[in-house]
Amino acid sequence: MDLCSTRHGPFHVITVDAPRIDAGHAIAFKDAMRSLTTDGGDHVVLDLGQVRFIDSSGLGAIVAALKHMGPGRRLDLACLTPDVAKVFQLTRMNSIFTIHQSLDDLAPRQAG
Amino acid sequence: MARRRATEAAQESLVAAESTGRARLFRLTAAPDIVRATLDDMRGFMSGAGLGDDTCGTAEIVLAEVLNNVAEHAYGMNGTGRIHVSIRLDGSALTIHVTDNGAAFHGLRLPFGQLPLLDGSAAASARDLPEGGFGWFLIRSLTTDLRYERRGQTNHLVLRLRTTRATPPLPPLDLA
């Protein structure tokens, strides 16, 4: 599971470079997220812009990644494609995460 | 005898529907890579038959959950079980018939699919968040008909989805 980690101002952005997070990938995804977030920023944003499909296993793996972050740290989601958004909405799990339309929304406000 | 005739009639009808591009039979082995490739093929078939992205996406979610369920629970992740899936377009609905020779559903009944309830309060501990139990909820909430029958050593699951407004009204996404 290809995850690419970058900094975006104060945010730690993790981009998933795979078209699906599904039953076959769930464990690899969880392990990769665990490695990337064990040390690191308190505010992680998971960029799902390349992911066009997740199933219930993929959803569970994303929730597991959130739980691994622990108290005081945030895992937000960004760039949900339509079928991925659909799964979060149907299961009401969209209410658990802050969801950003795009990574541009993360730009820190410039001093005026 | 009547059952055999009914099965033959159903097969003839499927072959006839296949020739008009309105149905297709998929045969696959229940292994993750093969399920994934078959889902792509199924999506291509549905899209090629004129179904819109919303319907195809909803159908793909249902098919993924059902196939994963067969692979994991009917065949215990043995990676070798065979699954047959027929997908037929009929007017305003998709009819999907999934058969496998794996273990029967417990009590010969489909799971209820209760959505793991969230406390709803922001103070709810993250440790309590559900990581599983969503699959049957997704299947039930996206299908209009769902029937299971065990015939001999074979599981038969028949589901129907609407092809117009296939997805039920969704709660808002609430973007940041």
Interface residues (C-beta under 8 A of the other chain):
Chain A: R20 D22 A23 G24 F53 D55 S56 S57 L59 G60 A61 V63 A64 L66 K67 M69 G70 P71 D76 L80 P82 D83 A85 K86 V87 F88 Q89 L90 T91 R92 M93 N94 S95 I96 T98 I99 H100 Q101 D105
Chain B: P32 D33 V35 R36 D53 D54 G57 T58 E60 I61 A64 E65 N68 A71 E72 L115 L118 G120 A126 R127 L129 P130 E131 G132 F134 G135 F137 L138 S141 L142 T167 P168 L170 P171 P172 L173 D174 L175 A176
